[in-house]
Amino acid sequence: MNQKYCFKSYFSQQCTQFWDNTKIDKTQKYLMEDLYYIQTPFETIPCNLRLNKKNLIMEQDDRLYSTNVENAGLELITSDFNNDQGVRITKGNYTFEFFGKIKSIFDQLKKTSIQFNFTQRYTIKKMIAKGTFATIYLAECKFTQNEYAVKCFEKRHIYNEKDKKNLIKEMQILRLMNHKQLLTIYEVFENSSYIYFVQELLKGGDLHEYLERSEKLSELKISQIIQNLLNGIQYMHSQGVLHRDIKPENLILRQKNNLNDIVIGDFGLADFYKFDGNYLYRRCGTPGYVAPEILRGQPYDYKVDIYSIGVLLYILLSGRRPFIGKNNQQTIKLNEIGDINYDDIDCSSEALSLMKKMLDSQPENRISILSAKQHPFFTNAQKRESQKTKISLKLDVKCIPQQEHICVSPIMTSRPLNRYSMMNNFTIYTPRQLPRLSHDVKSIIKTESNEIHRSTISRQSLSRANLRLNNQFTNLQVYL
């Protein structure tokens, strides 16, 4: 007997029929194609199903039917007639069920759909980090014993339509990230109170933590770090996505002390590039890392991420941030002007050249990602290393305090996790305090178990303190 989940999905879609005749891009390859069957009380009807990214296509009686299954409800079910395993897809009040050898198509569908049985699939082991609207847990799959990081959002803290759009956008972007240097999301679950992102578990800590305890890196190692990040950013840009918040705290080591395997994480401020500049949050980023054109309110494009990587290169080579003000407002002003001191940086001429080109305050003069990858800094790195004695000076990162987000939006849906002391010696204006989450493992399990009852029908989902500035960037605010 199947289980029924009695709550309205946060991603419920308004539709008049299940098959919406979504236009099919015939140039795209099918992820898979196979023969299944539809079951009725009187007969079984064969059908050919194809999956094309977000679209499910059914061929039956020489006719093609299509529908967009992104964020549709997804469940495993069992036939009431022969105990065959099947799949139910729900869009609004409409469902489609099919049976057969469903493992492969289910594994593909769960990458774009919403499931509802999180506590049946995963065991929460402990809390990793906690923020205002999201909490990260270490979870273990009950069937494979593999460990994952689960980002848990509480629905009641997602107040308005703009917050909801931001959450859906972050989920949509994460699903596109299929690159070694980018954070991977595996599946999404929902119940009446929570939404769960099941993500890759990164065990090495962030780059900021590594730099605090390490010696100064060689130029060869720095070139390898920057080149790997450029590869990841290039893939991200090929998917039409800007990150807008690249900094050491958002660069995570997959394994401890392995700088050759750094992952770009925290896509809470990422967005799809828009030619008209009409972003959900237009002025956002981290003071000291954000591209000047964002702070100036000018149109911007993919080169904002190049600038942030240039700031990272500056820090790795010099051991200091390029913009250090007495307070956040002064840091923002220096960042906006973009006047950088390159004196007393002990590095090669190639490194200095690339750094200056990345940190050009005028985006039209800033180096492109393709040109940056072909820069002599990378091609000559090995040669330079063999000619130069390895430097073992201690990198002083005490002058690189944890950075806060800025954003003119009133409330962000997904924010970096507050694992560090972010206040430093700055004067912070706190007009109000938002309630902190208190996710409890037992309450999560109880919430879901109360929603389940027996039926022959089955129906089935960091952040650090986020600073806000007004349009003139004069009145800094922090929400904890």
C-alpha positions as MATLAB code, in Angstrom:
seq = 'MNQKYCFKSYFSQQCTQFWDNTKIDKTQKYLMEDLYYIQTPFETIPCNLRLNKKNLIMEQDDRLYSTNVENAGLELITSDFNNDQGVRITKGNYTFEFFGKIKSIFDQLKKTSIQFNFTQRYTIKKMIAKGTFATIYLAECKFTQNEYAVKCFEKRHIYNEKDKKNLIKEMQILRLMNHKQLLTIYEVFENSSYIYFVQELLKGGDLHEYLERSEKLSELKISQIIQNLLNGIQYMHSQGVLHRDIKPENLILRQKNNLNDIVIGDFGLADFYKFDGNYLYRRCGTPGYVAPEILRGQPYDYKVDIYSIGVLLYILLSGRRPFIGKNNQQTIKLNEIGDINYDDIDCSSEALSLMKKMLDSQPENRISILSAKQHPFFTNAQKRESQKTKISLKLDVKCIPQQEHICVSPIMTSRPLNRYSMMNNFTIYTPRQLPRLSHDVKSIIKTESNEIHRSTISRQSLSRANLRLNNQFTNLQVYL';
ca = [
       0.000    0.000    0.000;
       1.264    3.461   -0.874;
       1.656    6.425    1.431;
      -0.075    9.761    1.045;
       1.398   13.117    2.012;
      -1.285   15.595    3.008;
       0.082   19.104    2.480;
       0.188   21.595   -0.344;
       3.590   21.628   -1.983;
       5.539   24.882   -1.797;
       6.275   24.315   -5.509;
       2.701   23.456   -6.487;
       2.030   24.485  -10.073;
      -1.162   25.874  -11.525;
      -2.038   23.938  -14.654;
      -5.133   22.845  -16.526;
      -3.719   19.494  -17.632;
      -0.675   17.326  -17.069;
       0.569   17.226  -20.657;
       1.121   20.874  -21.499;
       2.627   20.331  -24.951;
       5.872   22.037  -23.987;
       7.860   22.852  -27.103;
      10.483   20.163  -27.677;
      14.018   21.159  -28.612;
      14.793   18.503  -31.194;
      18.491   19.431  -31.271;
      19.013   18.262  -27.674;
      19.918   14.673  -26.991;
      17.631   12.570  -24.864;
      18.995   11.700  -21.443;
      17.246    8.369  -21.760;
      14.488    6.545  -23.639;
      12.716    3.328  -22.739;
       9.453    1.411  -22.913;
       7.100    1.478  -19.904;
       3.415    0.840  -19.373;
       0.401    2.697  -18.011;
      -1.976    0.687  -15.860;
      -5.742    1.027  -15.733;
      -8.302   -1.162  -13.907;
      -8.978   -2.901  -17.222;
      -5.696   -3.079  -19.136;
      -2.033   -2.150  -19.367;
      -1.084    0.273  -22.121;
       2.509    0.367  -23.429;
       4.133    3.788  -23.816;
       7.527    5.036  -24.911;
       8.986    7.681  -22.570;
      11.909    9.991  -23.272;
      13.587   12.455  -20.938;
      15.091   15.621  -22.360;
      16.563   17.720  -19.532;
      13.429   19.169  -17.886;
      10.910   17.712  -20.329;
       9.196   14.334  -20.260;
       8.027   13.179  -23.695;
       5.578   10.321  -24.226;
       5.020    8.609  -27.558;
       1.758    6.721  -27.832;
      -0.291    5.727  -30.867;
       2.050    7.709  -33.144;
       1.444   10.882  -31.154;
       3.884   12.874  -29.033;
       2.932   14.394  -25.663;
       5.289   16.571  -23.623;
       5.406   18.277  -20.238;
       7.903   20.256  -18.152;
       8.650   18.255  -14.989;
      10.897   20.830  -13.257;
       9.818   21.030   -9.596;
       6.982   18.570  -10.175;
       6.213   16.149   -7.340;
       7.999   12.798   -7.655;
       7.164    9.510   -5.878;
       7.950    5.834   -6.065;
       4.773    3.770   -5.987;
       3.720    0.129   -6.159;
       1.035   -1.289   -8.427;
      -2.151   -2.435   -6.689;
      -2.561   -5.185   -9.282;
       0.814   -6.918   -9.674;
       3.174   -5.200   -7.166;
       5.309   -3.757   -9.955;
       7.254   -0.660   -9.019;
       6.308    2.597  -10.675;
       6.661    6.374  -10.652;
       4.054    9.046   -9.971;
       4.640   12.600  -11.193;
       2.357   15.339   -9.857;
       1.721   18.777  -11.371;
      -0.941   20.739   -9.523;
      -4.016   18.520   -9.317;
      -2.888   16.250  -12.139;
      -0.810   13.098  -11.926;
       0.805   10.653  -14.320;
       1.756    7.117  -13.298;
       3.830    4.592  -15.207;
       5.399    1.234  -14.369;
       8.248   -0.987  -15.514;
      12.028   -0.884  -14.997;
      11.973    2.589  -13.514;
      15.306    2.939  -11.669;
      17.175    4.766  -14.444;
      14.412    7.228  -15.264;
      13.719    7.869  -11.574;
      17.405    8.688  -10.968;
      17.189   11.272  -13.762;
      13.840   12.701  -12.708;
      14.917   13.302   -9.104;
      17.575   15.753  -10.309;
      14.866   18.208  -11.383;
      11.798   17.206   -9.334;
      10.707   17.464   -5.687;
      10.418   14.404   -3.406;
       8.553   14.147   -0.110;
      10.036   11.273    1.909;
      13.245   12.737    3.328;
      13.150   10.971    6.714;
      12.543    7.638    5.029;
      15.672    8.082    2.941;
      18.101    9.906    5.248;
      19.181    9.933    8.877;
      20.296   13.266   10.320;
      23.477   12.737   12.348;
      24.448   16.211   13.539;
      24.261   19.908   12.787;
      27.240   21.307   10.885;
      26.379   25.005   10.788;
      23.446   27.305   11.391;
      22.163   30.520    9.854;
      19.055   32.656    9.882;
      16.962   30.837    7.299;
      19.000   27.693    6.673;
      20.755   25.059    8.724;
      23.328   22.581    7.402;
      23.176   19.006    8.696;
      25.384   15.983    8.242;
      23.053   13.238    7.003;
      23.484    9.603    6.052;
      21.556    7.751    3.359;
      19.780    4.782    4.943;
      20.297    2.607    1.868;
      23.907    3.345    0.849;
      25.385    4.704    4.127;
      26.925    7.549    2.105;
      27.177   10.903    3.902;
      25.844   14.191    2.557;
      25.445   17.809    3.586;
      21.754   18.706    3.832;
      20.777   22.360    3.674;
      17.449   22.740    5.478;
      15.153   25.754    5.004;
      12.175   26.468    7.239;
       9.210   27.542    5.129;
       7.727   29.950    7.646;
      10.864   32.124    7.428;
      10.462   32.570    3.678;
       8.144   35.522    3.962;
       7.278   36.859    0.541;
       7.218   36.094   -3.154;
      10.657   37.597   -3.722;
      12.216   35.296   -1.131;
      10.478   32.323   -2.695;
      11.782   33.284   -6.142;
      15.299   33.551   -4.750;
      15.112   30.056   -3.248;
      13.793   28.562   -6.490;
      16.495   30.401   -8.450;
      19.265   29.066   -6.194;
      17.904   25.550   -6.612;
      17.684   25.979  -10.383;
      21.279   27.246  -10.583;
      22.664   24.457   -8.392;
      21.041   21.862  -10.640;
      22.998   23.270  -13.597;
      26.373   23.049  -11.872;
      27.988   19.894  -13.239;
      31.699   20.609  -12.789;
      34.392   19.395  -10.420;
      35.042   22.908   -9.081;
      31.371   23.670   -8.396;
      29.103   22.539   -5.566;
      26.856   19.610   -6.497;
      23.213   19.191   -5.489;
      21.776   15.682   -5.776;
      18.087   15.961   -4.910;
      15.485   18.146   -3.209;
      12.875   17.110   -0.629;
       9.946   18.876    0.968;
       7.454   18.382    3.768;
       4.898   20.738    5.284;
       7.502   22.727    7.246;
      10.911   22.246    5.612;
      12.735   22.143    2.285;
      15.906   20.050    2.047;
      18.789   20.413   -0.421;
      20.866   17.217   -0.427;
      24.362   18.321   -1.439;
      27.869   16.984   -1.698;
      29.669   16.790    1.653;
      32.911   18.801    1.500;
      35.225   17.822    4.348;
      38.255   20.097    3.991;
      37.007   23.403    5.420;
      37.145   26.706    3.547;
      40.164   28.437    2.039;
      40.134   31.168    4.696;
      40.589   28.558    7.433;
      43.437   26.978    5.477;
      45.260   30.280    4.995;
      45.019   31.063    8.715;
      47.142   28.038    9.582;
      49.380   27.789    6.490;
      52.640   29.236    5.304;
      52.773   31.513    2.288;
      52.021   29.591   -0.879;
      54.393   29.332   -3.824;
      53.427   30.990   -7.082;
      53.091   27.568   -8.647;
      50.483   26.537   -6.066;
      48.717   29.906   -6.379;
      48.592   29.544  -10.163;
      47.045   26.083   -9.808;
      44.374   27.394   -7.426;
      43.459   30.326   -9.680;
      43.463   28.182  -12.819;
      41.108   25.629  -11.262;
      38.765   28.401  -10.144;
      38.813   29.945  -13.619;
      37.850   26.555  -15.064;
      34.902   26.332  -12.697;
      33.826   29.925  -13.354;
      34.086   29.391  -17.103;
      31.676   26.449  -16.874;
      29.341   28.478  -14.652;
      29.342   31.336  -17.146;
      28.654   28.885  -19.988;
      25.405   28.077  -18.156;
      24.541   31.781  -18.091;
      25.218   32.195  -14.349;
      27.101   34.899  -12.404;
      28.262   33.965   -8.882;
      28.804   37.513   -7.498;
      30.262   36.397   -4.155;
      33.600   34.676   -4.720;
      35.821   34.947   -1.628;
      37.952   32.593    0.526;
      35.025   31.763    2.826;
      33.016   30.444   -0.140;
      35.839   28.318   -1.546;
      35.701   24.897    0.082;
      38.362   22.187    0.067;
      36.889   18.823   -0.889;
      39.439   17.101    1.355;
      41.539   18.604    4.123;
      44.753   20.371    3.008;
      44.165   19.512   -0.669;
      44.398   22.831   -2.511;
      44.171   21.079   -5.876;
      40.520   20.276   -5.264;
      38.737   23.493   -4.268;
      34.995   23.841   -4.805;
      33.075   27.080   -5.338;
      30.078   27.067   -3.003;
      27.285   29.277   -1.630;
      25.163   30.261   -4.625;
      22.772   32.363   -2.535;
      23.704   35.561   -4.430;
      24.178   33.929   -7.844;
      21.861   34.855  -10.685;
      21.350   34.321  -14.394;
      22.948   36.999  -16.528;
      20.416   39.540  -17.776;
      21.307   41.991  -20.506;
      18.872   44.572  -19.108;
      20.379   44.267  -15.605;
      17.001   43.406  -14.083;
      18.280   41.070  -11.352;
      16.291   39.947   -8.344;
      19.022   41.566   -6.203;
      21.123   43.991   -8.225;
      23.598   45.437   -5.719;
      25.008   42.557   -3.749;
      28.297   40.909   -2.834;
      30.905   41.173   -0.098;
      32.702   44.474    0.725;
      36.303   44.247   -0.446;
      35.592   41.555   -3.053;
      32.723   42.977   -5.115;
      33.382   44.502   -8.536;
      33.292   48.355   -8.500;
      30.607   48.550  -11.205;
      28.163   46.789   -8.876;
      28.763   49.376   -6.157;
      28.451   52.206   -8.672;
      25.052   50.968   -9.815;
      26.326   50.476  -13.372;
      25.343   47.651  -15.750;
      27.542   44.585  -15.264;
      28.200   41.158  -16.729;
      30.329   38.047  -16.174;
      33.468   40.102  -15.539;
      32.333   40.803  -11.967;
      33.530   37.275  -11.109;
      36.893   37.927  -12.759;
      37.353   40.906  -10.449;
      36.607   38.826   -7.343;
      39.147   36.195   -8.415;
      41.605   39.041   -8.916;
      41.054   40.095   -5.293;
      41.722   36.506   -4.226;
      44.937   36.466   -6.289;
      46.008   39.704   -4.602;
      45.438   38.192   -1.148;
      47.337   34.999   -1.978;
      50.327   36.925   -3.342;
      50.489   39.748   -0.807;
      48.930   38.365    2.382;
      46.598   41.366    2.683;
      43.316   42.592    1.263;
      43.403   45.334   -1.390;
      40.742   47.400    0.400;
      41.115   47.863    4.170;
      39.029   50.612    5.699;
      38.488   51.643    9.321;
      34.912   50.430    9.001;
      32.678   48.773    6.442;
      31.512   52.028    4.903;
      35.086   53.103    4.254;
      35.935   49.658    2.854;
      32.988   49.925    0.484;
      34.088   53.388   -0.633;
      37.640   52.195   -1.332;
      36.226   49.166   -3.140;
      34.020   51.399   -5.281;
      36.916   53.667   -6.278;
      39.043   50.612   -7.074;
      42.416   52.280   -6.440;
      44.788   49.470   -5.406;
      48.317   49.628   -3.985;
      50.597   47.098   -5.704;
      53.759   48.207   -3.874;
      55.805   45.740   -1.833;
      54.205   42.655   -3.381;
      56.894   40.012   -3.798;
      55.797   38.283   -7.000;
      56.810   37.719  -10.599;
      56.091   40.228  -13.348;
      53.620   37.764  -14.907;
      51.669   37.479  -11.646;
      51.589   41.258  -11.259;
      50.446   41.667  -14.866;
      47.535   39.224  -14.494;
      46.524   40.702  -11.154;
      46.346   44.242  -12.574;
      44.334   43.088  -15.574;
      41.861   41.244  -13.364;
      41.510   44.193  -11.000;
      40.971   46.880  -13.622;
      38.170   49.042  -12.220;
      36.749   49.574  -15.720;
      35.007   46.348  -16.792;
      35.479   47.078  -20.517;
      39.273   47.016  -19.939;
      39.243   44.024  -17.582;
      40.685   40.791  -18.907;
      38.253   38.134  -20.141;
      38.191   34.654  -18.700;
      39.566   33.091  -21.901;
      42.480   35.545  -22.035;
      43.140   35.063  -18.326;
      43.449   31.285  -18.753;
      46.049   31.813  -21.491;
      48.101   34.318  -19.494;
      51.858   33.613  -19.100;
      51.365   33.479  -15.317;
      50.039   29.951  -15.800;
      52.140   28.786  -18.737;
      55.417   29.827  -17.056;
      54.514   28.839  -13.493;
      56.437   25.566  -13.514;
      59.491   27.208  -15.021;
      59.442   30.013  -12.458;
      59.121   27.542   -9.610;
      62.212   25.590  -10.647;
      64.244   28.782  -10.721;
      63.070   30.237   -7.456;
      63.651   29.077   -3.916;
      60.391   28.178   -2.243;
      59.218   30.915    0.101;
      58.207   29.756    3.559;
      57.152   33.014    5.131;
      54.108   32.846    7.353;
      51.068   34.301    5.626;
      49.514   36.827    7.950;
      45.783   36.519    7.420;
      44.832   38.212   10.662;
      44.347   41.313    8.557;
      41.781   39.419    6.454;
      38.705   39.397    8.706;
      35.585   37.494    7.807;
      33.495   39.529    5.395;
      29.808   40.257    5.499;
      27.368   40.323    2.628;
      25.838   43.493    1.333;
      22.530   43.594   -0.429;
      19.833   46.198   -0.779;
      17.131   43.551   -0.558;
      15.192   43.593    2.725;
      15.517   39.861    3.401;
      17.513   37.171    1.639;
      16.163   33.632    1.394;
      19.506   31.871    1.424;
      22.501   33.332    3.211;
      26.004   32.268    4.176;
      26.264   30.503    7.493;
      27.358   32.415   10.569;
      30.185   30.161   11.762;
      32.593   32.954   12.536;
      32.685   36.146   14.521;
      31.729   38.646   11.843;
      31.588   41.796   13.902;
      35.293   42.629   14.337;
      35.652   46.265   15.462;
      33.035   47.676   13.114;
      30.068   49.721   14.231;
      27.005   47.781   13.090;
      23.482   49.126   12.920;
      20.913   46.499   13.894;
      17.425   47.969   13.452;
      15.813   44.658   14.257;
      16.628   41.109   15.159;
      15.179   38.281   13.126;
      14.451   35.092   15.062;
      17.041   32.362   14.781;
      16.051   28.917   13.675;
      16.086   26.107   16.161;
      15.832   23.068   13.937;
      15.495   19.945   15.993;
      16.004   16.478   14.522;
      13.029   15.062   16.429;
      10.740   17.892   15.311;
      11.719   17.330   11.679;
      10.925   13.623   11.924;
       7.700   14.309   13.807;
       6.594   16.884   11.247;
       6.928   14.427    8.413;
       5.547   11.367   10.193;
       2.359   13.248   11.101;
       1.718   13.888    7.432;
       1.692   10.241    6.378;
      -1.316    7.945    6.368;
      -2.192    4.711    4.643;
      -3.972    4.792    1.269;
      -4.018    3.044   -2.097;
      -3.020    6.347   -3.641;
       0.358    8.000   -3.067;
       1.299   11.651   -3.082;
       4.562   12.870   -2.397;
      11.260   18.661   -0.542;
      24.677   29.616    4.852;
      24.789   31.363    5.873;
      26.843   33.998    7.377;
      25.308   37.209    8.627;
      23.876   39.151    5.699;
      24.500   42.857    5.591;
      22.171   45.226    3.862;
      22.857   48.689    2.569;
      20.452   51.252    1.245;
      20.734   52.486   -2.344;
      23.314   55.085   -1.349;
      25.366   52.520    0.623;
      25.397   54.786    3.659;
      23.435   52.979    6.331;
      24.835   49.512    6.925;
      22.539   46.925    8.458;
      23.118   43.360    9.596;
      20.551   40.645   10.132;
      21.493   37.833   12.415;
];
